[in-house]
């Protein structure tokens, strides 16, 4: 059965997406009534309706489009920003934690955390905080990230685990969920040192609850932990997702420039080709500096 998603998108973000799809292989523009633009791609149809500011994504390839083009976890049709501005903002003091780079072969795993309270929660909404995966323009992510850091009353923590260190930790733990829990616990512990009065932490649910709870217990962090699907609807988690994404994208751009070759996002055949190009240019022994070696891409080389 074909999937269908509707996402809130500003005109600036839509313009950036239109430009992106215009030059992306496999996507062709088509006409659709009332749509500002419409593209047909691999088993997917994408249309933007400016009157309502909605992006409609349809087809059996919709999940892949969200994950690899928009970088959105295909979790449903309700944008985080919609929930936030409709009176559902959680203004109680809490930490929000999220990560970026988990599903990308190239690049680091970045985990970020943000503390919010009654005063700062609405300010985060005001500056445009929502799940970073719903923001198509990296420049906009950078602008919002800068504003987050400047807000009074907001405490932030970002941990960037580069590929070299990531591969070492993964080899030791042998499990991505344990590695994620280790990173989330590290961020929450750092935030708790800065705001010891904060009683609660919220994270997206990436494994059984006990994995992260156990990691927090080892660090002796006395906070109540809540894990739930689509936690990015919470403004603190949304802000954390923006900070994590901003650091991940910056690392990718800087490393691609230093390597002299493209390091694409995701885990597609294009990524496999880029890995081969990198190995041809720098040698296989340098792959651990830019890639997560436990991915299937490594075996495909």
C-alpha positions as CSV (number, residue, x, y, z in Angstrom):
1,X,0.0,0.0,0.0
2,X,1.3,3.4,-0.9
3,X,2.4,5.8,1.9
4,X,1.3,9.4,2.2
5,X,2.7,12.2,4.3
6,X,1.9,15.8,4.8
7,X,4.5,18.2,6.2
8,X,4.4,21.8,7.1
9,X,6.9,23.8,5.1
10,X,7.7,27.5,4.7
11,X,8.0,29.1,1.3
12,X,11.8,29.5,1.8
13,X,12.1,25.8,2.6
14,X,10.0,24.9,-0.3
15,X,12.1,27.0,-2.6
16,X,15.2,25.2,-1.3
17,X,13.6,21.8,-1.8
18,X,12.5,22.7,-5.4
19,X,16.1,23.7,-6.2
20,X,17.4,20.5,-4.7
21,X,15.0,18.3,-6.6
22,X,15.6,20.2,-9.9
23,X,19.2,19.0,-9.9
24,X,18.7,15.6,-8.3
25,X,19.0,12.5,-10.5
26,X,15.8,10.6,-11.0
27,X,13.4,13.5,-10.3
28,X,11.3,15.1,-13.1
29,X,9.0,18.1,-12.8
30,X,5.3,17.6,-13.6
31,X,2.2,19.8,-13.6
32,X,-0.3,19.6,-10.7
33,X,-3.3,21.9,-10.1
34,X,-2.8,24.4,-7.2
35,X,0.7,23.1,-6.6
36,X,3.7,25.5,-6.7
37,X,5.8,22.6,-7.9
38,X,5.5,18.8,-8.3
39,X,8.1,16.2,-8.9
40,X,8.0,12.6,-9.8
41,X,10.8,10.5,-8.5
42,X,11.6,6.8,-7.7
43,X,8.2,5.5,-6.7
44,X,7.2,8.8,-5.2
45,X,5.3,12.0,-6.1
46,X,6.1,15.2,-4.3
47,X,4.0,18.4,-4.4
48,X,4.0,21.7,-2.5
49,X,0.9,23.7,-2.0
50,X,1.8,27.3,-1.0
51,X,-1.7,28.4,0.1
52,X,-1.5,26.1,3.1
53,X,2.2,25.7,3.2
54,X,2.0,21.9,2.9
55,X,4.3,19.4,1.2
56,X,2.5,16.3,0.1
57,X,4.6,13.1,-0.4
58,X,2.9,10.1,-1.9
59,X,3.8,6.6,-3.2
60,X,5.5,3.4,-2.1
61,X,8.8,5.3,-2.2
62,X,7.6,8.0,0.2
63,X,9.5,6.6,3.2
64,X,12.7,6.6,1.3
65,X,12.1,10.1,0.1
66,X,11.6,11.3,3.7
67,X,14.6,9.4,5.1
68,X,17.1,10.1,2.4
69,X,16.0,13.4,0.7
70,X,14.2,15.3,3.4
71,X,16.0,13.4,6.2
72,X,12.7,12.9,8.0
73,X,11.9,9.8,10.0
74,X,8.7,8.6,8.4
75,X,6.7,8.8,11.6
76,X,3.4,10.2,10.6
77,X,1.6,13.3,9.4
78,X,1.6,15.7,12.3
79,X,4.5,18.2,12.2
80,X,6.1,19.0,15.5
81,X,5.6,22.7,15.0
82,X,1.9,22.3,14.6
83,X,1.7,20.6,17.9
84,X,3.8,23.2,19.6
85,X,1.8,26.2,18.5
86,X,-1.5,24.6,19.4
87,X,-1.1,24.9,23.1
88,X,0.7,21.6,23.7
89,X,4.1,23.1,24.5
90,X,5.6,21.4,27.6
91,X,6.8,24.2,29.7
92,X,7.9,22.1,32.7
93,X,11.6,22.1,33.3
94,X,13.2,19.1,31.4
95,X,16.0,18.0,29.2
96,X,15.4,17.0,25.6
97,X,17.9,14.8,23.8
98,X,18.2,13.8,20.1
99,X,20.9,12.6,17.7
100,X,21.9,13.1,14.1
101,X,24.0,10.8,11.8
102,X,22.8,7.5,13.1
103,X,21.7,6.3,9.7
104,X,24.5,7.9,7.7
105,X,27.4,5.8,6.6
106,X,29.7,8.8,6.4
107,X,30.2,11.2,9.2
108,X,29.9,11.3,13.0
109,X,27.2,10.4,15.4
110,X,26.1,13.7,17.1
111,X,24.0,13.7,20.2
112,X,22.7,17.0,21.6
113,X,20.7,18.0,24.6
114,X,18.7,21.1,25.6
115,X,17.2,22.3,28.9
116,X,14.0,24.2,28.8
117,X,11.6,25.7,31.3
118,X,8.5,27.8,31.3
119,X,10.2,30.9,30.1
120,X,12.4,29.4,27.4
121,X,10.0,26.8,25.9
122,X,7.8,29.4,24.2
123,X,10.9,31.3,23.1
124,X,12.1,28.2,21.3
125,X,8.8,27.9,19.5
126,X,8.9,31.6,18.6
127,X,12.4,31.3,16.8
128,X,11.1,28.3,14.8
129,X,12.2,25.2,16.7
130,X,10.8,22.0,15.3
131,X,12.1,18.6,14.3
132,X,15.2,19.3,12.2
133,X,14.2,16.6,9.8
134,X,11.3,18.9,8.8
135,X,13.7,21.7,7.9
136,X,14.9,21.2,4.3
137,X,17.4,24.2,4.3
138,X,20.7,23.6,6.1
139,X,21.3,27.3,6.3
140,X,18.0,27.8,8.2
141,X,19.1,25.1,10.6
142,X,22.3,27.0,11.3
143,X,20.4,30.2,11.9
144,X,18.0,28.6,14.3
145,X,20.9,26.7,16.1
146,X,22.6,30.1,16.7
147,X,19.5,31.6,18.1
148,X,19.0,28.5,20.4
149,X,22.5,29.1,21.9
150,X,21.7,32.7,22.5
151,X,18.4,32.3,24.4
152,X,18.5,33.1,28.1
153,X,17.7,30.2,30.3
154,X,18.5,27.5,27.7
155,X,21.4,25.1,28.5
156,X,22.9,23.2,25.6
157,X,25.2,20.2,25.3
158,X,26.5,18.7,22.0
159,X,28.7,15.6,21.8
160,X,30.2,14.8,18.4
161,X,31.5,11.2,18.2
162,X,33.8,11.2,15.1
163,X,34.0,8.1,12.9
164,X,37.4,7.0,14.4
165,X,36.1,7.1,18.0
166,X,32.7,5.8,16.9
167,X,34.3,2.7,15.3
168,X,36.3,2.1,18.5
169,X,33.3,2.3,20.8
170,X,31.1,0.2,18.4
171,X,33.9,-2.5,18.3
172,X,33.9,-2.5,22.1
173,X,30.1,-2.5,22.6
174,X,29.1,-4.4,19.5
175,X,25.6,-2.8,19.5
176,X,24.3,0.5,18.2
177,X,21.6,0.9,20.8
178,X,24.2,0.6,23.6
179,X,26.4,3.2,21.9
180,X,23.4,5.5,21.5
181,X,22.5,5.0,25.2
182,X,26.1,5.7,26.2
183,X,26.0,9.0,24.2
184,X,22.6,10.1,25.4
185,X,23.6,9.4,29.0
186,X,26.7,11.4,28.6
187,X,24.8,14.4,27.3
188,X,22.1,14.1,30.1
189,X,24.8,13.9,32.7
190,X,26.6,17.0,31.4
191,X,23.3,18.9,31.4
192,X,22.5,17.7,34.9
193,X,25.8,19.1,36.2
194,X,24.8,22.5,34.8
195,X,21.1,22.4,35.9
196,X,21.0,19.9,38.9
197,X,17.5,21.0,39.8
198,X,16.0,19.6,36.5
199,X,13.9,16.5,37.4
200,X,13.2,15.0,34.0
201,X,14.8,14.0,30.6
202,X,13.0,13.2,27.4
203,X,14.4,11.1,24.6
204,X,13.2,9.5,21.4
205,X,12.6,5.7,21.9
206,X,15.4,3.9,20.0
207,X,15.6,0.8,22.1
208,X,14.1,-0.9,25.2
209,X,13.8,1.6,28.0
210,X,16.3,-0.3,30.3
211,X,19.2,0.3,27.9
212,X,19.3,4.1,28.4
213,X,18.1,3.8,32.0
214,X,21.0,1.5,32.8
215,X,23.5,3.9,31.2
216,X,22.1,6.8,33.3
217,X,22.3,4.6,36.4
218,X,25.9,3.9,35.7
219,X,26.6,7.6,35.6
220,X,24.5,8.1,38.8
221,X,22.3,10.7,37.1
222,X,19.1,11.2,39.3
223,X,16.6,12.2,36.7
224,X,13.3,10.7,35.7
225,X,13.7,9.4,32.1
226,X,10.9,9.3,29.6
227,X,11.3,7.7,26.2
228,X,8.6,7.9,23.5
229,X,8.2,7.6,19.7
230,X,8.3,10.9,17.9
231,X,9.7,12.8,20.9
232,X,10.7,15.5,18.5
233,X,7.2,16.9,18.9
234,X,8.6,18.2,22.2
235,X,10.2,21.6,21.9
236,X,13.3,20.7,23.9
237,X,13.9,17.5,21.8
238,X,13.2,19.5,18.7
239,X,15.9,22.1,19.7
240,X,18.3,19.3,20.4
241,X,17.7,17.8,17.0
242,X,18.5,21.1,15.4
243,X,21.8,21.5,17.3
244,X,22.8,17.9,16.5
245,X,21.9,18.3,12.8
246,X,23.8,21.6,12.6
247,X,27.0,20.0,14.0
248,X,26.6,16.9,11.8
249,X,26.2,19.0,8.6
250,X,29.1,21.2,9.5
251,X,31.4,18.2,10.0
252,X,30.3,16.7,6.7
253,X,31.0,19.9,4.8
254,X,34.4,20.5,6.4
255,X,35.5,16.8,6.0
256,X,34.3,16.6,2.4
257,X,36.3,19.7,1.5
258,X,39.4,18.4,3.3
259,X,39.1,15.0,1.6
260,X,38.7,16.5,-1.8
261,X,35.7,14.3,-2.6
262,X,32.0,14.1,-1.9
263,X,30.7,12.4,1.2
264,X,27.0,11.9,0.6
265,X,24.3,11.5,3.2
266,X,22.4,8.3,3.9
267,X,23.3,4.8,2.8
268,X,22.3,4.6,-0.8
269,X,24.2,3.1,-3.9
270,X,25.5,6.7,-4.4
271,X,27.2,6.4,-0.9
272,X,28.8,3.1,-1.9
273,X,30.3,4.7,-5.0
274,X,31.6,7.6,-3.0
275,X,33.2,5.2,-0.6
276,X,35.0,3.5,-3.5
277,X,36.1,6.9,-4.7
278,X,37.4,7.8,-1.2
279,X,39.3,4.5,-0.9
280,X,40.9,5.0,-4.4
281,X,42.0,8.5,-3.4
282,X,43.1,8.0,0.2
283,X,43.4,4.2,0.8
284,X,41.2,1.8,2.6
285,X,43.0,2.4,5.9
286,X,41.7,5.9,6.0
287,X,38.0,4.9,5.6
288,X,37.7,4.5,9.4
289,X,38.3,8.3,9.7
290,X,35.2,9.2,7.7
291,X,32.8,6.2,7.9
292,X,30.9,3.9,10.3
293,X,32.6,0.6,9.3
294,X,29.9,-1.7,10.7
295,X,27.4,-0.6,7.9
296,X,26.8,-3.0,5.0
297,X,28.4,-0.5,2.7
298,X,31.9,-1.5,3.9
299,X,31.3,-5.1,3.0
300,X,30.1,-4.0,-0.5
301,X,33.4,-2.4,-1.2
